[in-house]
Amino acid sequence: MILYGLKTCDTCRKAVKALPDAEYVDVRKDGVAPEVLERAYGRFGDKLVNKSSTTWRQLDEDQRARPALDLIAEHPTLMKRPLIEEGDKMWLGWGKDVQAELVG
């Protein structure tokens, strides 16, 4: 299981604590492989972009109109977090539904 997140993100910290065996990838430091982002976007669509983030609010309208994958590649902190991947399965965020499925 791989957990993509930010070390400074409280939600990601909670997920890491609950999933101690998950491999952690810091999206700011290490980025996310393009093929992982493409699969995630195919599964979650525009939900993959965190439109309530500080980074999003700092973008102008022209930048916001760019393709989501291009934006995330350029600004990894725009990705909703955490993104959790295990085999063919993916989860986005750390809501009660994701927690129930992964932690039990």
C-alpha positions as a LaTeX table, in Angstrom:
\begin{tabular}{lrrr}
\hline
Residue & $x$ (\AA) & $y$ (\AA) & $z$ (\AA) \\
\hline
Met1 & 0.00 & 0.00 & 0.00 \\
Ile2 & 1.29 & 3.44 & $-0.94$ \\
Leu3 & 0.04 & 6.64 & 0.66 \\
Tyr4 & 0.68 & 9.89 & $-1.22$ \\
Gly5 & 0.44 & 12.99 & 0.96 \\
Leu6 & 2.16 & 15.94 & 2.56 \\
Lys7 & 4.11 & 15.81 & 5.79 \\
Thr8 & 2.52 & 19.09 & 6.85 \\
Cys9 & $-1.05$ & 17.88 & 6.25 \\
Asp10 & $-2.92$ & 16.90 & 9.44 \\
Thr11 & $-5.23$ & 14.56 & 7.54 \\
Cys12 & $-2.26$ & 12.76 & 6.00 \\
Arg13 & $-0.67$ & 12.41 & 9.43 \\
Lys14 & $-3.84$ & 10.74 & 10.72 \\
Ala15 & $-3.85$ & 8.35 & 7.77 \\
Val16 & $-0.16$ & 7.49 & 8.25 \\
Lys17 & $-0.76$ & 6.80 & 11.94 \\
Ala18 & $-3.71$ & 4.54 & 11.14 \\
Leu19 & $-1.84$ & 2.75 & 8.32 \\
Pro20 & 1.66 & 2.23 & 9.76 \\
Asp21 & 2.62 & $-0.37$ & 7.14 \\
Ala22 & 1.87 & 1.91 & 4.19 \\
Glu23 & 4.79 & 3.26 & 2.16 \\
Tyr24 & 4.67 & 7.05 & 2.44 \\
Val25 & 5.39 & 9.32 & $-0.53$ \\
Asp26 & 5.63 & 13.07 & 0.09 \\
Val27 & 4.09 & 14.66 & $-3.01$ \\
Arg28 & 5.95 & 17.94 & $-2.53$ \\
Lys29 & 9.36 & 16.29 & $-2.16$ \\
Asp30 & 9.01 & 13.18 & $-4.33$ \\
Gly31 & 6.08 & 13.98 & $-6.63$ \\
Val32 & 3.64 & 11.44 & $-8.00$ \\
Ala33 & 4.38 & 9.30 & $-11.03$ \\
Pro34 & 2.40 & 10.48 & $-14.09$ \\
Glu35 & 0.83 & 7.03 & $-14.56$ \\
Val36 & $-0.45$ & 7.08 & $-10.95$ \\
Leu37 & $-1.94$ & 10.52 & $-11.47$ \\
Glu38 & $-3.58$ & 9.40 & $-14.72$ \\
Arg39 & $-5.16$ & 6.36 & $-13.02$ \\
Ala40 & $-6.31$ & 8.52 & $-10.11$ \\
Tyr41 & $-7.79$ & 11.12 & $-12.44$ \\
Gly42 & $-9.53$ & 8.39 & $-14.42$ \\
Arg43 & $-11.09$ & 7.14 & $-11.21$ \\
Phe44 & $-11.83$ & 10.39 & $-9.34$ \\
Gly45 & $-11.97$ & 13.01 & $-12.10$ \\
Asp46 & $-11.94$ & 16.62 & $-10.93$ \\
Lys47 & $-12.26$ & 15.51 & $-7.30$ \\
Leu48 & $-8.52$ & 14.87 & $-7.50$ \\
Val49 & $-7.97$ & 18.65 & $-7.49$ \\
Asn50 & $-8.32$ & 20.21 & $-4.04$ \\
Lys51 & $-10.19$ & 23.40 & $-4.90$ \\
Ser52 & $-10.27$ & 24.51 & $-1.27$ \\
Ser53 & $-6.47$ & 24.56 & $-1.02$ \\
Thr54 & $-4.36$ & 27.66 & $-0.55$ \\
Thr55 & $-2.54$ & 26.80 & $-3.77$ \\
Trp56 & $-5.81$ & 26.78 & $-5.75$ \\
Arg57 & $-6.86$ & 30.15 & $-4.33$ \\
Gln58 & $-3.53$ & 31.63 & $-5.47$ \\
Leu59 & $-4.07$ & 30.59 & $-9.09$ \\
Asp60 & $-5.64$ & 33.01 & $-11.55$ \\
Glu61 & $-8.54$ & 32.04 & $-13.81$ \\
Asp62 & $-6.27$ & 31.21 & $-16.77$ \\
Gln63 & $-4.22$ & 28.84 & $-14.64$ \\
Arg64 & $-7.34$ & 27.20 & $-13.16$ \\
Ala65 & $-8.61$ & 26.52 & $-16.69$ \\
Arg66 & $-5.60$ & 24.33 & $-17.50$ \\
Pro67 & $-5.95$ & 20.52 & $-17.51$ \\
Ala68 & $-6.05$ & 19.09 & $-13.98$ \\
Leu69 & $-3.14$ & 16.70 & $-14.50$ \\
Asp70 & $-0.92$ & 19.52 & $-15.79$ \\
Leu71 & $-1.79$ & 21.63 & $-12.75$ \\
Ile72 & $-1.07$ & 18.82 & $-10.29$ \\
Ala73 & 2.22 & 18.00 & $-12.02$ \\
Glu74 & 3.24 & 21.64 & $-11.69$ \\
His75 & 1.73 & 22.19 & $-8.21$ \\
Pro76 & 1.65 & 18.81 & $-6.37$ \\
Thr77 & $-0.02$ & 20.42 & $-3.35$ \\
Leu78 & $-3.16$ & 20.87 & $-5.48$ \\
Met79 & $-3.86$ & 17.14 & $-5.23$ \\
Lys80 & $-6.50$ & 16.15 & $-2.72$ \\
Arg81 & $-4.87$ & 14.12 & $-0.01$ \\
Pro82 & $-4.17$ & 11.49 & 0.90 \\
Leu83 & $-4.24$ & 9.39 & $-2.24$ \\
Ile84 & $-3.90$ & 5.76 & $-1.24$ \\
Glu85 & $-3.07$ & 3.03 & $-3.71$ \\
Glu86 & $-3.00$ & $-0.71$ & $-3.22$ \\
Gly87 & $-2.79$ & $-2.87$ & $-6.33$ \\
Asp88 & $-5.70$ & $-1.90$ & $-8.59$ \\
Lys89 & $-7.58$ & $-0.10$ & $-5.81$ \\
Met90 & $-7.40$ & 3.60 & $-4.97$ \\
Trp91 & $-8.88$ & 5.79 & $-2.28$ \\
Leu92 & $-8.95$ & 9.58 & $-2.09$ \\
Gly93 & $-9.15$ & 11.52 & 1.15 \\
Trp94 & $-9.48$ & 10.20 & 4.67 \\
Gly95 & $-13.22$ & 10.28 & 5.21 \\
Lys96 & $-15.10$ & 7.80 & 7.40 \\
Asp97 & $-15.84$ & 5.63 & 4.36 \\
Val98 & $-12.13$ & 5.26 & 3.52 \\
Gln99 & $-11.22$ & 4.69 & 7.15 \\
Ala100 & $-13.87$ & 1.99 & 7.52 \\
Glu101 & $-12.62$ & 0.18 & 4.44 \\
Leu102 & $-8.91$ & 0.37 & 5.27 \\
Val103 & $-8.80$ & 0.29 & 9.05 \\
Gly104 & $-12.02$ & $-1.52$ & 9.90 \\
\hline
\end{tabular}
